[in-house]
Every structure is written in C-alpha cells, then in structure tokens.
Amino acid sequence: MNKHSVLIAGGGSTFTPGIVLMLLDNLDKFPIKELKFYDNDAERQETIGKACAIILKEKAPDIVFSYTTEPAEAFSGIDFVMAHIRVGKYAMRELDEKIPLKYGVLGQETCGPGGIAYGMRSIGGVLELLDYMEKYSPNAWMLNYSNPAAIVAEATRKLRPNAKILNICDMPLGIEMRMAEILELESRKEMDIRYYGLNHFGWWCDIRDKAGNDLMPKLKEHVAKHGYVVQEELSSQQHCDASWLDTFAKAKDVYPLAPDTMPNTYLKYYLFPDYVVKHSNIEYTRANEVMDGREKFVFGECNKVIEQGSSADCELHTDDHAEYIVDLARAIAYNTKERMLLIVPNNGSISNFNSTAMVEIPCLVGSNGPEPLSIGEIPLFQKGMMDQQVAVEKLVVEAWIEKSYQKLWQAITLSKTVPSASVAKFILDDLIKANKDFWPELN
C-alpha cells in the first residue's frame, strides 16, 4: 500500500486531535508518511500541534509531522486535505446563535439565520483552501466537513465546478450509530441504508441488514417512543450534553410527520422552531456549552500532554466522524467503491427535484470520486420542504457572489425558521454589523 501525505486544514480545531488519533488507529488500512497541520491562527494551532507532535512521536515516530501558517509550505506535496475550518471561531458562533434569539427566532450553528451567517463567512475560507490545494498540489483531494456544509457545497459547485472536493457531514453517521445500538447491531456498517435530502435536512427511506431484512419496523417502534435516545441514556441520562439529548429525543415528534421514513434530527429546527426558541437560553447557548465543555477539555488535555512531555493519562479520544474520513480517503486512494453518504449535485438522482441542488445521498466512492445512486421520486411533503430550503442555500451563495443585500434578505425571509420579512430584516441588519470583518460588503 502506498503511504500518503495528509494535511489537516484547521489544525487548531478541537476536533484535530481526534482525527489524528483515528488516523493512527487506521495506519494498517491507510498508511501515512507525512502529516501536516495548517491554520491561520498560529497560537491556537501551536497548542494542538505541540501535543500531537508528542502523541505521534510515541505512536508513529516514522510519520513526518509539521504545522504551519504558510500556505505554500502546508499545501505542497500532499495527497489529501482534510478540511474543518471555522471562520470567526466560537466568538462568531455565539453571535450567530444569540442575534436571532433576540427576535424570537432560533439561534443554531447551521440552521436558520445563524447558519446563513456562518455560510457567508465560510464560503471565502473554503474557496481559499481549494485554491491553495489546486496551486500547490493539483492532484490532491479535499475532504471537506467545514460547516455549514450545504451552503459551502453549493458555493463550490457554482464557483469551483471542477475542483476535487468531497463535501461530507458526520451527523447521519452519528444517528446511524444510534440506530445500530437500538437494533443491537455491532456496527452501523451492518446496515445498508437509503437516504435522501439536503445536508442537515434529510430522511432515511430504507434500512436493511446485509441479508436484506427490513430493519425499519423495529427502529420506528423505538423512535416513536424515545426518538434516537438509546437505552443507556434512558437509564442514566449522562451519555451526552443536555442539548444533544433533547435533540435526539425530539425525533419522536418529528417522526410522525413522515412515518414512512426516519428523520435527521436537525429537522426539529425547521418543523418545531417555536419549541426550540422556548427551550433556548439567550444568555447561554450551544456555543457557550462548547466553549465551557469541549474547548476547555481539549486544550486542557493538550496542555497536560505538553507539560508532561507524554500522552500518559491523556483523555483525548477519537471522534465519531474521524472514522468516516478515513473510510472516504481509503475509498479514493484504493478505489474501494465503498457506499457512503456525500453531498453531491443531484443531476437526476432524485428524479423530481432540482438537478443543480446539492443533495445528500448514498454514493459509491472510488478513485474518480463519487458515483451517486439513483433515489427516484420523493414524496411531496419532503420535496416541498427541500425546495424551500435549497432556495435559501442558493440565494445565500448568490448573495455572497453578487454582494447582494436583497438576496440575503430573501434567503433569511425564505427560511422556514423565520416568521416574517420584517423580522428577517432586523436579524440581517444586526448580522451585517456583527460580521463586518468576515462578510463581503453588501450593496
């Protein structure tokens, strides 16, 4: 097996150590000769980089490791870019969540006005990474899981149509792991799934085991009662953050709207926005939870590793989505034709839906990239919701390209989370002030 050179773009992210640990766990399947980090925040990356250098020296000393803020150094001589950047970091995420809540509209990282604001920041950042990759390593592939994936994917489709980029999301994977637990399976890989939608906006329409047995009835029975909350949480209530537990539980209310399918948990934001607002605390949103939780934990553990010069007693661990990235890189490197959910141009896969929409559907992945599977026609309820949401995403990208206030106002107005055009305008004007250092200046 050839050894690969990998760049993690977003080297200062709290998710980076988990990806490094997952790569180390999978060296037999995906050998690495060189690992690099790139970030535009040198100080933040330094802490993660120093800790990972110690971990790599202990576990895989033959891997050449470096981290840098210089694009030419980072992007030269690489085979894969694993990109997870957050333009504006958590300080801007906090504003994405809190500004809409001021007006009684949900504040969420990728959904509604907060997701639109984040999208307007992310487009330029991801395009910059793509252009560096194309300039310095034109044969490399970018595996992008920078959020909001739907808006970023639409921007890359429109502005870099020939780029070697695969846009992915780990949320369906996380739900499938819960499904496997509900079904008492060893792994989500024991399931064959059919799924369709947009990113953070989709439905499973068929789930079977490898023998072809239908697993949906058992899943439906559980989800109708408990959502995606698993047995351990039902008994202990300690498995994950309260906000996530609520999201997994709320699936029991989302499910009856389309009971022939199983919903993505993010649909709660579009179908029950009043519930979400009522259960939100404008003083302490998810961004605050992450800054006080994950952020402090990861940087605390990294500092501990640096101080003791060893990863002994280190509690850093692999992330769920890291496994998915390894599988995707392997599929491209070794032409495995693994079946994976990706965000790709529809091009008729969903026969009664916009052909230029970036849809999330199963694909067979090989050395030439993804081969999307045919989904056929989807029901009117799901199609209607997707038509509305894909229009929002396209308007955001057009607003970014044209620097159009009008189109961004239309996008926020059209979001199912926003009650009126006047509320949309209040939110937009506040977001423009907050994002003056990140958005194009709108006309």
Solvent accessible surface area in square Angstrom, and as a share of the most:
residue,aa,sasa,rsa
1,M,143,0.64
2,N,115,0.59
3,K,102,0.43
4,H,16,0.07
5,S,1,0.00
6,V,0,0.00
7,L,0,0.00
8,I,0,0.00
9,A,0,0.00
10,G,4,0.04
11,G,0,0.00
12,G,1,0.01
13,S,19,0.13
14,T,4,0.02
15,F,66,0.27
16,T,0,0.00
17,P,1,0.01
18,G,3,0.03
19,I,2,0.01
20,V,1,0.00
21,L,23,0.11
22,M,25,0.11
23,L,2,0.01
24,L,21,0.10
25,D,98,0.51
26,N,13,0.07
27,L,49,0.24
28,D,109,0.56
29,K,75,0.32
30,F,1,0.00
31,P,17,0.11
32,I,6,0.03
33,K,101,0.43
34,E,44,0.20
35,L,2,0.01
36,K,13,0.06
37,F,0,0.00
38,Y,16,0.06
39,D,20,0.10
40,N,129,0.66
41,D,33,0.17
42,A,60,0.47
43,E,146,0.66
44,R,44,0.16
45,Q,2,0.01
46,E,68,0.31
47,T,26,0.15
48,I,0,0.00
49,G,0,0.00
50,K,88,0.37
51,A,0,0.00
52,C,0,0.00
53,A,37,0.28
54,I,36,0.18
55,I,3,0.01
56,L,4,0.02
57,K,156,0.66
58,E,84,0.38
59,K,116,0.49
60,A,6,0.04
61,P,101,0.63
62,D,100,0.52
63,I,11,0.06
64,V,95,0.54
65,F,42,0.18
66,S,41,0.26
67,Y,63,0.24
68,T,14,0.08
69,T,51,0.30
70,E,101,0.45
71,P,30,0.19
72,A,47,0.36
73,E,95,0.43
74,A,0,0.00
75,F,0,0.00
76,S,47,0.30
77,G,59,0.57
78,I,8,0.04
79,D,55,0.28
80,F,6,0.03
81,V,0,0.00
82,M,0,0.00
83,A,0,0.00
84,H,17,0.07
85,I,30,0.15
86,R,55,0.20
87,V,36,0.21
88,G,16,0.15
89,K,82,0.35
90,Y,16,0.06
91,A,66,0.51
92,M,16,0.07
93,R,15,0.06
94,E,42,0.19
95,L,69,0.34
96,D,1,0.00
97,E,2,0.01
98,K,39,0.16
99,I,16,0.08
100,P,0,0.00
101,L,20,0.10
102,K,124,0.52
103,Y,66,0.25
104,G,47,0.45
105,V,1,0.01
106,L,0,0.00
107,G,16,0.15
108,Q,20,0.09
109,E,17,0.08
110,T,17,0.10
111,C,0,0.00
112,G,6,0.06
113,P,0,0.00
114,G,0,0.00
115,G,1,0.01
116,I,4,0.02
117,A,0,0.00
118,Y,5,0.02
119,G,0,0.00
120,M,1,0.00
121,R,7,0.02
122,S,1,0.00
123,I,1,0.01
124,G,29,0.27
125,G,16,0.15
126,V,1,0.00
127,L,10,0.05
128,E,85,0.38
129,L,5,0.02
130,L,2,0.01
131,D,55,0.29
132,Y,51,0.20
133,M,5,0.02
134,E,89,0.40
135,K,145,0.62
136,Y,69,0.26
137,S,9,0.06
138,P,83,0.52
139,N,128,0.66
140,A,1,0.01
141,W,32,0.11
142,M,0,0.00
143,L,0,0.00
144,N,0,0.00
145,Y,23,0.09
146,S,1,0.01
147,N,38,0.20
148,P,4,0.03
149,A,1,0.01
150,A,8,0.06
151,I,7,0.04
152,V,1,0.00
153,A,0,0.00
154,E,6,0.03
155,A,1,0.01
156,T,3,0.02
157,R,61,0.22
158,K,86,0.36
159,L,50,0.25
160,R,76,0.28
161,P,98,0.61
162,N,138,0.71
163,A,18,0.14
164,K,64,0.27
165,I,23,0.12
166,L,8,0.04
167,N,5,0.02
168,I,3,0.02
169,C,11,0.06
170,D,57,0.29
171,M,18,0.08
172,P,3,0.02
173,L,6,0.03
174,G,19,0.18
175,I,0,0.00
176,E,11,0.05
177,M,70,0.31
178,R,25,0.09
179,M,0,0.00
180,A,4,0.03
181,E,86,0.39
182,I,18,0.09
183,L,13,0.06
184,E,146,0.65
185,L,41,0.21
186,E,168,0.75
187,S,44,0.28
188,R,35,0.13
189,K,80,0.34
190,E,59,0.27
191,M,11,0.05
192,D,52,0.27
193,I,20,0.10
194,R,74,0.27
195,Y,0,0.00
196,Y,5,0.02
197,G,0,0.00
198,L,0,0.00
199,N,9,0.04
200,H,10,0.05
201,F,3,0.01
202,G,0,0.00
203,W,4,0.01
204,W,0,0.00
205,C,42,0.25
206,D,31,0.16
207,I,0,0.00
208,R,90,0.33
209,D,30,0.16
210,K,133,0.57
211,A,89,0.69
212,G,38,0.37
213,N,86,0.44
214,D,70,0.36
215,L,26,0.13
216,M,10,0.04
217,P,81,0.51
218,K,96,0.41
219,L,0,0.00
220,K,48,0.21
221,E,110,0.49
222,H,28,0.12
223,V,0,0.00
224,A,52,0.40
225,K,128,0.54
226,H,62,0.28
227,G,0,0.00
228,Y,0,0.00
229,V,6,0.04
230,V,2,0.01
231,Q,127,0.57
232,E,89,0.40
233,E,0,0.00
234,L,61,0.30
235,S,95,0.61
236,S,48,0.31
237,Q,112,0.50
238,Q,155,0.69
239,H,95,0.43
240,C,43,0.26
241,D,68,0.35
242,A,81,0.62
243,S,40,0.26
244,W,68,0.24
245,L,20,0.10
246,D,48,0.25
247,T,5,0.03
248,F,16,0.07
249,A,27,0.21
250,K,18,0.08
251,A,1,0.01
252,K,77,0.32
253,D,57,0.29
254,V,4,0.02
255,Y,25,0.09
256,P,80,0.50
257,L,86,0.43
258,A,15,0.11
259,P,67,0.42
260,D,115,0.60
261,T,7,0.04
262,M,0,0.00
263,P,3,0.02
264,N,0,0.00
265,T,1,0.00
266,Y,13,0.05
267,L,0,0.00
268,K,10,0.04
269,Y,24,0.09
270,Y,6,0.02
271,L,34,0.17
272,F,49,0.20
273,P,32,0.20
274,D,107,0.56
275,Y,52,0.20
276,V,14,0.08
277,V,39,0.22
278,K,168,0.71
279,H,114,0.51
280,S,42,0.27
281,N,80,0.41
282,I,66,0.34
283,E,133,0.60
284,Y,98,0.37
285,T,12,0.07
286,R,62,0.23
287,A,0,0.00
288,N,20,0.10
289,E,46,0.20
290,V,8,0.05
291,M,50,0.22
292,D,70,0.36
293,G,35,0.34
294,R,69,0.25
295,E,29,0.13
296,K,132,0.56
297,F,74,0.31
298,V,6,0.04
299,F,34,0.14
300,G,37,0.36
301,E,18,0.08
302,C,0,0.00
303,N,66,0.34
304,K,65,0.28
305,V,0,0.00
306,I,53,0.27
307,E,148,0.66
308,Q,84,0.38
309,G,47,0.45
310,S,32,0.21
311,S,21,0.13
312,A,59,0.46
313,D,122,0.63
314,C,31,0.19
315,E,110,0.49
316,L,19,0.09
317,H,113,0.50
318,T,45,0.26
319,D,17,0.09
320,D,78,0.40
321,H,16,0.07
322,A,1,0.01
323,E,50,0.23
324,Y,11,0.04
325,I,1,0.00
326,V,3,0.01
327,D,5,0.02
328,L,0,0.00
329,A,0,0.00
330,R,51,0.19
331,A,0,0.00
332,I,10,0.05
333,A,33,0.26
334,Y,59,0.22
335,N,73,0.38
336,T,53,0.31
337,K,91,0.39
338,E,51,0.23
339,R,97,0.35
340,M,10,0.04
341,L,14,0.07
342,L,1,0.00
343,I,5,0.02
344,V,8,0.04
345,P,48,0.30
346,N,1,0.00
347,N,120,0.62
348,G,43,0.42
349,S,12,0.08
350,I,0,0.00
351,S,71,0.46
352,N,42,0.22
353,F,16,0.07
354,N,59,0.30
355,S,60,0.38
356,T,59,0.34
357,A,0,0.00
358,M,11,0.05
359,V,0,0.00
360,E,1,0.00
361,I,0,0.00
362,P,1,0.01
363,C,0,0.00
364,L,56,0.28
365,V,0,0.00
366,G,2,0.02
367,S,52,0.33
368,N,150,0.77
369,G,4,0.04
370,P,40,0.25
371,E,86,0.39
372,P,59,0.37
373,L,39,0.19
374,S,82,0.53
375,I,19,0.10
376,G,25,0.24
377,E,136,0.61
378,I,8,0.04
379,P,71,0.45
380,L,149,0.74
381,F,79,0.33
382,Q,4,0.02
383,K,51,0.22
384,G,37,0.36
385,M,12,0.05
386,M,0,0.00
387,D,52,0.27
388,Q,60,0.27
389,Q,19,0.09
390,V,8,0.05
391,A,32,0.25
392,V,3,0.02
393,E,7,0.03
394,K,32,0.14
395,L,31,0.15
396,V,0,0.00
397,V,0,0.00
398,E,43,0.19
399,A,0,0.00
400,W,54,0.19
401,I,64,0.33
402,E,88,0.39
403,K,96,0.41
404,S,17,0.11
405,Y,47,0.18
406,Q,101,0.45
407,K,51,0.22
408,L,0,0.00
409,W,65,0.23
410,Q,77,0.34
411,A,0,0.00
412,I,0,0.00
413,T,49,0.29
414,L,67,0.33
415,S,4,0.03
416,K,85,0.36
417,T,7,0.04
418,V,13,0.07
419,P,102,0.64
420,S,44,0.28
421,A,43,0.33
422,S,66,0.43
423,V,30,0.17
424,A,0,0.00
425,K,78,0.33
426,F,119,0.49
427,I,0,0.00
428,L,0,0.00
429,D,48,0.25
430,D,26,0.13
431,L,0,0.00
432,I,51,0.26
433,K,143,0.61
434,A,28,0.22
435,N,1,0.00
436,K,156,0.66
437,D,117,0.60
438,F,76,0.32
439,W,21,0.08
440,P,27,0.17
441,E,153,0.68
442,L,29,0.14
443,N,134,0.69
